[in-house]
Amino acid sequence: MKLTISLAAMAISLFSFAQTTHVMQFKPKDGKHWGYMNQNGEELLPAKYSQCFAFSTDGYGVALIDKELKILTLDGKEISTEGSRLRPVATKVFHDGLLAVSAKSGKGFINTEGKVVIPLEYDKVTKFSGGLAVASKDDVWSILKSNGEATTITNVLVLNAKDPSEGLIPFQGSNKKWGFLDGEGKVAIDPQYSKISGFKNGLAAVRGTDDKMGFINQSGEWVIPTKFLSASDFDEESDLARVKDEVGWGYVDREGTVHRMNDTDIWKDFFSGRSKGRKADMFGFYGADMQWVIQPKYEAVQDFSNGYAAVRVNGLWGLVDRDGNEVLPATYGGLKDAVKLED
């Protein structure tokens, strides 16, 4: 009888795993700990973690268990890590199969088996992106490759650096201005901007010499000239970026035309083609046409992540899709970080 029950439970678990396209963190109603479930509300890992983080797209999570860093897998494994009292840093998520961690000796990276593959000796590290990361030790910066190779940047003085994006690395030069390095540490775009973001969807927001912001391409050419007081990244789905000018907040397209949403009292970045808005103290989402797609009827909402957004009703959280259809009812103490797994 026990064997029959065990086999049935295993079959249900395997079926849930087979149906899993997205993984998110959940906290039960009145619960204090977090677990993981799929987009159908099927539990993948029980709610027993007091401190855990999002899964990566290749299926690895991170949690602190009894003060020790563990790597989680969707089949229930808790993989131990090398070293004592490691802590995740940067995004606290695996990127390119590597996780940035800190120890008493310094910062470095571990792989999905918990092995240290880039020594824990750096003062600062970024996340990996496209096989690249940057790190500094005693104010000397190096480019790291996901194979463990480290190359000291010698042809230009680097005061600071940010996460690589789309093959280029934002860096601050000796003139305290920002530019971009390529993957070999050579200057791709001269340091000339007082503020920059990383590249996203081919464009980067930068602040020019006139103290206004615009957008450049990877050749350093102006695509949208400097005319904004503030600017953020382009969203892939809507192809819009949030900007602020003398009129107020709006959204610029790649042609430089600014679109306004006038039926909200907050303006946020677009994610998955939706931006959260607020009206009469209730929250909803509008689309690229600056019209409500999901009416403002929720107490609180989170940004869309991979096609899903958490929404709060009567103090509890549920999940909706981009059209506002209920995916999971509002019965959870918490929901966050919907990650789409790689095929």
C-alpha positions as CSV (number, residue, x, y, z in Angstrom):
1,M,0.0,0.0,0.0
2,K,2.8,2.4,1.0
3,L,4.6,1.5,-2.3
4,T,1.5,2.3,-4.3
5,I,1.1,5.7,-2.6
6,S,4.8,6.5,-3.2
7,L,4.6,5.6,-6.8
8,A,1.5,7.7,-7.3
9,A,3.2,10.7,-5.6
10,M,6.2,10.2,-7.8
11,A,4.0,10.1,-10.9
12,I,2.3,13.3,-9.9
13,S,5.6,15.0,-9.3
14,L,7.0,13.9,-12.6
15,F,3.8,15.1,-14.4
16,S,4.1,18.5,-12.6
17,F,7.8,18.8,-13.7
18,A,6.9,17.9,-17.3
19,Q,4.2,20.7,-17.3
20,T,6.6,23.3,-15.9
21,T,7.5,26.2,-18.2
22,H,7.9,28.8,-15.5
23,V,9.2,28.7,-11.9
24,M,8.3,31.2,-9.2
25,Q,8.6,31.6,-5.5
26,F,5.5,31.4,-3.3
27,K,4.7,31.9,0.3
28,P,1.5,30.2,1.6
29,K,-1.2,32.2,3.3
30,D,-0.1,33.0,6.9
31,G,3.2,31.3,6.1
32,K,6.7,32.6,7.0
33,H,8.8,30.5,4.5
34,W,9.1,30.4,0.8
35,G,8.9,27.6,-1.7
36,Y,8.8,27.1,-5.5
37,M,5.9,26.2,-7.8
38,N,5.2,26.3,-11.5
39,Q,2.8,28.5,-13.5
40,N,-0.1,26.1,-12.8
41,G,0.3,26.5,-9.0
42,E,1.8,23.0,-8.6
43,E,4.4,22.8,-5.9
44,L,7.9,21.9,-7.0
45,L,9.8,22.6,-3.8
46,P,8.1,22.9,-0.4
47,A,7.8,26.2,1.4
48,K,10.6,25.7,3.9
49,Y,13.2,28.3,3.0
50,S,13.5,31.5,5.0
51,Q,15.9,33.0,2.5
52,C,15.9,31.9,-1.1
53,F,16.2,33.5,-4.5
54,A,15.0,33.2,-8.1
55,F,15.7,30.2,-10.2
56,S,17.9,30.6,-13.3
57,T,16.6,29.9,-16.7
58,D,18.6,26.7,-16.8
59,G,17.0,25.4,-13.6
60,Y,19.1,26.2,-10.6
61,G,18.0,28.1,-7.5
62,V,19.9,29.4,-4.5
63,A,19.0,29.3,-0.8
64,L,20.6,29.7,2.6
65,I,19.9,26.7,4.8
66,D,21.2,26.6,8.4
67,K,23.4,29.6,7.4
68,E,25.0,27.6,4.6
69,L,24.6,28.3,0.9
70,K,22.9,25.6,-1.1
71,I,22.1,25.2,-4.8
72,L,18.6,23.9,-5.5
73,T,17.4,21.8,-8.4
74,L,13.8,21.2,-9.4
75,D,14.0,17.5,-8.6
76,G,14.6,18.4,-4.9
77,K,18.4,18.2,-4.7
78,E,20.2,20.6,-2.3
79,I,23.8,20.8,-3.5
80,S,26.4,21.9,-0.9
81,T,29.0,24.5,-1.9
82,E,32.7,24.8,-1.3
83,G,34.0,27.1,1.3
84,S,32.5,28.4,4.5
85,R,29.7,30.9,4.9
86,L,29.4,31.8,1.3
87,R,26.8,34.4,0.4
88,P,25.4,35.2,-3.0
89,V,26.1,38.7,-4.3
90,A,25.2,40.8,-7.4
91,T,21.8,39.5,-8.7
92,K,21.9,36.3,-6.5
93,V,21.0,34.3,-9.5
94,F,23.0,32.0,-11.7
95,H,24.1,33.6,-15.1
96,D,25.9,31.6,-17.7
97,G,26.1,28.7,-15.2
98,L,28.0,30.8,-12.6
99,L,26.9,32.5,-9.4
100,A,28.8,35.4,-7.8
101,V,29.5,34.8,-4.2
102,S,31.4,36.4,-1.3
103,A,33.5,34.8,1.5
104,K,35.8,36.2,4.1
105,S,38.7,36.0,1.6
106,G,36.8,38.0,-1.1
107,K,34.4,37.6,-4.0
108,G,34.4,35.1,-6.8
109,F,32.2,32.5,-8.6
110,I,30.9,29.0,-8.1
111,N,29.4,26.7,-10.7
112,T,26.1,24.7,-10.5
113,E,28.0,21.8,-8.8
114,G,28.9,24.2,-6.0
115,K,32.6,24.3,-6.9
116,V,34.7,27.4,-6.8
117,V,35.8,28.0,-10.4
118,I,36.9,31.7,-10.2
119,P,38.9,32.3,-7.0
120,L,37.3,34.1,-4.1
121,E,39.9,36.9,-4.1
122,Y,38.2,40.0,-5.7
123,D,36.9,43.1,-4.0
124,K,34.1,43.7,-6.6
125,V,32.5,41.4,-9.2
126,T,29.6,41.8,-11.6
127,K,27.3,39.1,-12.8
128,F,28.1,37.2,-16.0
129,S,26.4,38.1,-19.2
130,G,27.2,36.6,-22.6
131,G,30.2,34.8,-21.1
132,L,31.7,38.0,-19.6
133,A,32.1,39.5,-16.2
134,V,34.4,42.2,-14.7
135,A,36.1,42.2,-11.3
136,S,38.5,44.3,-9.4
137,K,41.2,43.6,-6.8
138,D,43.3,46.4,-5.2
139,D,41.7,48.8,-7.7
140,V,43.0,46.7,-10.7
141,W,40.2,45.6,-13.0
142,S,40.1,42.4,-15.0
143,I,37.7,40.8,-17.5
144,L,36.6,37.3,-16.6
145,K,35.5,34.7,-19.0
146,S,33.1,31.9,-18.1
147,N,35.8,29.3,-18.7
148,G,37.8,30.9,-15.7
149,E,40.2,32.9,-17.8
150,A,41.0,36.4,-16.3
151,T,42.6,39.2,-18.3
152,T,43.9,42.3,-16.6
153,I,42.8,45.6,-18.3
154,T,46.0,47.4,-19.0
155,N,45.4,49.7,-21.9
156,V,43.1,52.1,-20.1
157,L,42.6,53.1,-16.4
158,V,39.3,51.9,-15.0
159,L,37.9,53.5,-11.9
160,N,34.7,51.5,-11.9
161,A,32.7,49.1,-14.1
162,K,29.1,47.7,-14.4
163,D,27.5,44.5,-15.6
164,P,28.3,43.6,-19.2
165,S,25.4,43.8,-21.6
166,E,25.2,42.7,-25.2
167,G,28.9,42.2,-25.4
168,L,30.0,45.6,-24.0
169,I,31.1,46.6,-20.6
170,P,30.2,50.0,-19.1
171,F,33.3,51.5,-17.5
172,Q,34.4,54.8,-15.8
173,G,37.7,56.2,-17.1
174,S,40.3,58.3,-15.5
175,N,38.4,61.5,-16.5
176,K,35.5,60.1,-14.3
177,K,33.3,59.9,-17.4
178,W,31.7,56.6,-18.6
179,G,32.2,54.7,-21.8
180,F,32.3,51.0,-23.0
181,L,34.9,48.3,-23.3
182,D,34.7,45.3,-25.5
183,G,35.2,41.7,-24.4
184,E,39.0,42.0,-24.7
185,G,39.3,45.1,-22.6
186,K,39.7,47.5,-25.5
187,V,37.8,50.8,-25.6
188,A,34.8,50.4,-27.8
189,I,33.2,53.8,-27.0
190,D,35.3,56.5,-25.4
191,P,34.5,57.6,-21.8
192,Q,32.5,60.8,-22.4
193,Y,29.2,60.5,-20.6
194,S,28.4,61.5,-17.0
195,K,25.8,58.7,-16.8
196,I,25.1,55.5,-18.7
197,S,23.0,52.4,-18.6
198,G,24.0,49.1,-20.2
199,F,22.9,48.2,-23.7
200,K,19.5,46.6,-24.0
201,N,17.9,45.7,-27.3
202,G,20.7,47.5,-29.1
203,L,20.5,50.9,-27.4
204,A,21.9,52.5,-24.2
205,A,20.7,55.5,-22.4
206,V,23.5,58.0,-21.8
207,R,23.8,61.6,-20.4
208,G,25.6,63.9,-22.7
209,T,27.7,67.1,-22.3
210,D,24.5,69.2,-22.2
211,D,23.4,67.2,-19.1
212,K,20.5,65.8,-21.1
213,M,19.9,62.1,-21.8
214,G,19.5,60.3,-25.1
215,F,20.3,56.9,-26.7
216,I,23.3,55.6,-28.6
217,N,23.9,52.4,-30.5
218,Q,26.9,50.1,-30.1
219,S,28.9,52.2,-32.5
220,G,28.5,55.2,-30.2
221,E,26.2,57.0,-32.7
222,W,23.3,59.0,-31.5
223,V,20.0,57.3,-32.4
224,I,17.8,59.5,-30.2
225,P,19.5,62.9,-29.4
226,T,19.9,64.3,-25.9
227,K,16.6,65.9,-24.9
228,F,15.5,64.1,-21.7
229,L,16.0,64.8,-18.0
230,S,15.9,61.1,-17.3
231,A,15.8,57.9,-19.4
232,S,15.7,54.1,-18.8
233,D,16.1,51.0,-20.9
234,F,14.0,49.9,-23.9
235,D,11.5,47.1,-23.3
236,E,11.8,44.3,-25.9
237,E,8.1,43.7,-26.2
238,S,6.8,47.3,-26.4
239,D,10.0,48.7,-27.9
240,L,9.5,51.8,-25.6
241,A,11.7,53.4,-23.0
242,R,10.5,55.5,-20.1
243,V,11.7,59.1,-20.2
244,K,11.1,62.4,-18.5
245,D,11.2,65.8,-20.2
246,E,10.0,69.3,-19.4
247,V,6.4,68.2,-20.0
248,G,6.7,65.2,-17.6
249,W,6.9,61.4,-17.9
250,G,6.3,59.6,-21.1
251,Y,7.7,56.8,-23.3
252,V,10.0,57.2,-26.3
253,D,10.0,54.9,-29.3
254,R,13.1,54.3,-31.6
255,E,12.1,57.2,-33.9
256,G,12.3,59.6,-31.0
257,T,8.6,60.2,-30.6
258,V,7.3,60.5,-27.1
259,H,4.0,58.8,-26.2
260,R,2.0,59.9,-23.1
261,M,-0.3,57.9,-20.8
262,N,-2.6,60.6,-19.2
263,D,-4.9,58.3,-17.3
264,T,-2.4,57.3,-14.5
265,D,-0.7,59.1,-11.6
266,I,2.5,57.0,-11.8
267,W,4.7,56.1,-14.7
268,K,6.9,53.0,-14.5
269,D,9.1,51.0,-17.0
270,F,7.6,48.6,-19.4
271,F,8.2,44.9,-18.8
272,S,6.8,42.2,-21.2
273,G,4.9,45.0,-23.0
274,R,3.1,46.2,-19.9
275,S,3.6,49.1,-17.5
276,K,2.0,49.3,-14.1
277,G,-0.1,52.3,-13.5
278,R,-2.3,53.7,-10.6
279,K,-5.6,55.4,-10.6
280,A,-7.7,56.3,-7.5
281,D,-5.1,54.4,-5.3
282,M,-5.7,51.1,-7.3
283,F,-3.2,49.5,-9.6
284,G,-3.4,48.0,-13.1
285,F,-1.4,47.8,-16.3
286,Y,-1.4,49.7,-19.6
287,G,0.1,48.8,-23.0
288,A,2.1,50.4,-25.7
289,D,-1.0,52.2,-27.0
290,M,-1.2,54.0,-23.7
291,Q,-4.6,52.4,-22.9
292,W,-5.5,50.2,-19.9
293,V,-5.1,46.6,-20.7
294,I,-5.8,45.5,-17.1
295,Q,-8.0,47.9,-15.3
296,P,-6.7,49.5,-12.0
297,K,-8.5,47.3,-9.6
298,Y,-5.7,45.8,-7.4
299,E,-4.3,46.9,-4.1
300,A,-0.8,46.3,-5.3
301,V,1.0,44.7,-8.3
302,Q,4.4,43.6,-9.3
303,D,6.1,44.2,-12.6
304,F,5.5,41.6,-15.3
305,S,8.1,38.9,-15.5
306,N,8.2,36.6,-18.5
307,G,4.5,37.1,-19.2
308,Y,3.1,37.0,-15.7
309,A,2.5,39.5,-12.9
310,A,1.6,39.1,-9.2
311,V,-1.4,41.1,-8.1
312,R,-2.8,41.6,-4.6
313,V,-6.5,41.3,-3.6
314,N,-7.7,41.6,0.0
315,G,-4.1,41.2,1.3
316,L,-3.3,38.0,-0.7
317,W,-1.5,37.5,-3.9
318,G,-2.5,35.9,-7.2
319,L,-1.2,35.7,-10.7
320,V,-2.4,37.2,-14.0
321,D,-1.3,37.0,-17.6
322,R,-0.6,39.9,-20.0
323,D,-4.3,40.2,-20.9
324,G,-5.4,40.2,-17.3
325,N,-6.7,36.6,-17.2
326,E,-6.4,35.0,-13.8
327,V,-3.8,32.3,-13.8
328,L,-3.7,31.7,-10.1
329,P,-6.3,32.9,-7.6
330,A,-5.3,35.5,-4.9
331,T,-4.7,32.9,-2.1
332,Y,-1.0,33.3,-1.4
333,G,0.9,35.2,1.2
334,G,3.5,36.1,-1.5
335,L,4.4,35.5,-5.1
336,K,7.5,36.7,-7.0
337,D,10.1,36.1,-9.7
338,A,8.4,34.2,-12.5
339,V,11.3,32.7,-14.5
340,K,10.9,31.1,-17.9
341,L,12.9,27.9,-18.1
342,E,15.0,27.2,-21.2
343,D,13.5,24.6,-23.6
